[in-house]
Amino acid sequence: MSSSFCSKKTDAGMQQRWRLAAYGLLGMPLAMAALPVYVQVASYYSTVRGVGLAQLGWILFAARLFDTLQDPLLGHVIDRLRGGMTRWLALSGLLLALAFAGLWQPPASALAASWWLAAMLALAYGAHSMLNIAYLAWGARLPAGAALLPAAAWREGAGLAGMILASVMPAAVMSGPATGIASGMGLYSLAFAALLLLALLALLTLAPAWQAAPLPAQHWRAALRRVAANRRFRRLLAPYFLNACSVSLPATLALFFISDQLQAAPLAGAFLGCYFVAAGCGLPLWTALARRIGVLACWRLGMGLAIASFAGAALLGPGDVLPYFAVCLAAGTALGADLAMPPVLLAGIIPPDEPAGAYYGVLTLAGKLALALSGLALPLLAMLGYRPGMAGGMALALVYAALPCTLKLLAMATLWRSLPSTLTVAPYRSSP
């Protein structure tokens, strides 16, 4: 009898893991689409299609600003869905697959390519946000027995795998002949669309079912007013925003730095892959450390490691491949703290009687605003005399490495004065 009970319990546990894996799989294609849009698009349109650097920067800024401002509205709509989640996800997935493929097939004219880029970015950002917010809302509304933390672990693990694929494959295509980039990225887009379809089917048929929630009791304006009144949350926003800016600036300029400063374009995929693998390996280490020294101290330590490792990048020049690999390893490890600590800090700040979604929505908005502002680094570089394909020089080194380090120092300073250091990580065991 006992053996039969244990067997049934084991089977139920295995079935639950498979259902959570089916939920988490969508994190992979979402990451596969996001990283090339943020990292490779600028380099592609400037070097292959001849779009001016200043013009490109303003297009990226406008598109990312649009992406930032639409999220609260999309979240408000998703909160009110009643049985329409399947249609919402299907429409979002189709639009994202088409827009992502279209990004890499622009017209030959630089002017036409600029308008094409603006349109495709608006569609891709909108579809990705629709899909991602609905996906996160699905996870937040899993039934109590579905184990929310393991579901999040599957989602983050799949997302990390997608980041590694997206950092290696498109970079390999971009480092090849310019005439083959469009066809190479077309094949990548097909692979992405196939994986997106598979992940959506798994989510809709095998994952724990979507739980439609009742309409919020309070209007969204009232929820935002309560968020704004939380003093500890306001204190978290400044260091979070400054730190997000310090991360998004190098992401926007990475390929320019690798190609023109290091003159090592064929190794771009290896550099990016090394960075994200280090981030994934660092995540469990930072979590374990946070249990010992506290979340806030752990995040500060991660910022310090990022500054110490990344400051040296400003001194690198042609052929400094091995030192840059060391920078990627150390900075990637530090990124693990940036990914893990802010959401845990926020969880300790939210009162139990207030809506968590409103808080995370504002935090996400701050992160996307930082990405939007990072696009202005391109007009700044153009003003300083830098042009893609020429030697990077001091201007590229300062904007790519020195400015992010300065922003991270400011984030550390505001974090040091803003929040109590008593928040700790509740111990749990969860892994995909």
LINWOKA-V859871 format. One record per backbone hydrogen bond with DSSP energy under -1.0 kcal/mol. NH is the residue of the N-H (numbers start at 0). CO is the residue of the C=O. Records with the same first field share a line. If there is no record, write none. Layout:
NH->CO, CO
This chain:
4->0
5->1
6->2
7->3
8->4
9->5
10->6
11->7
12->8
13->9
14->10
15->11
16->12
17->13
18->14
19->15
20->16
21->17
22->18
23->19
24->20
26->23
27->24
29->25
30->26
31->27
32->28
33->29
34->30
36->32
37->33
38->34
39->35
40->35
43->39
44->40
45->41
46->42
47->43
48->43
50->44
55->51
56->52
57->53
58->54
59->55
60->56
61->57
62->58
63->59
64->60
65->61
66->62
67->63
68->64
69->65
73->69
74->70
75->71
76->72
77->73
78->74
79->76
80->77
87->83
88->84
89->85
90->86
91->87
92->88
93->89
94->90
95->91
96->92
97->93
98->94
99->95
100->96
101->97
102->98
104->101
112->108
113->109
114->110
115->111
116->112
117->113
118->114
119->115
120->116
121->117
122->118
123->119
124->120
125->121
126->122
127->123
128->124
129->125
130->126
131->127
132->128
133->129
134->130
135->131
136->132
137->133
138->134
139->135
140->136
141->138
145->142
146->143
150->146
151->147
152->148
153->149
154->150
155->151
156->152
157->153
158->154
159->155
160->156
161->157
162->158
163->159
164->160
165->161
166->162
167->163
168->164
171->167
172->168
173->169
174->170
175->172
179->176
180->177
183->179
184->180
185->181
186->182
187->183
188->184
189->185
190->186
191->187
192->188
193->189
194->190
195->191
196->192
197->193
198->194
199->195
200->196
201->197
202->198
203->199
204->200
205->201
206->201
222->218
223->219
224->220
225->221
226->222
227->223
228->224
229->226
233->229
234->230
235->231
236->232
239->235
240->236
241->237
242->238
243->239
244->240
245->241
246->242
247->243
248->244
250->246
251->247
252->248
253->249
256->252
257->253
258->254
259->255
260->256
261->256
263->257
266->263
267->264
270->266
271->267
272->268
273->269
274->270
275->271
276->272
277->273
278->274
279->275
280->276
281->277
282->278
285->281
286->282
287->283
288->284
289->285
290->286
291->288
292->288
293->289
294->422
297->293
298->294
299->295
300->296
301->297
302->298
303->299
304->300
305->301
306->302
307->303
308->304
309->305
310->306
312->309
313->310
314->311
315->312
318->261
319->316
320->318
323->319
324->320
325->321
326->322
327->323
328->324
329->325
330->326
331->327
332->328
333->329
334->330
336->333
337->333
338->334
339->335
340->336
344->340
345->341
346->342
347->343
348->345
349->345
353->350
359->355
360->356
361->357
362->358
363->359
364->360
365->361
366->362
367->363
368->364
369->365
370->366
371->367
372->368
373->369
374->371
375->372
376->373
377->374
379->375
380->376
381->377
382->378
383->379
384->381
385->380
389->386
391->259
395->391
396->392
397->393
398->394
399->395
400->396
401->396
402->397
404->400
405->401
406->402
407->403
408->404
409->405
410->406
411->407
412->408
413->409
414->410
415->411
416->412
417->413
418->414
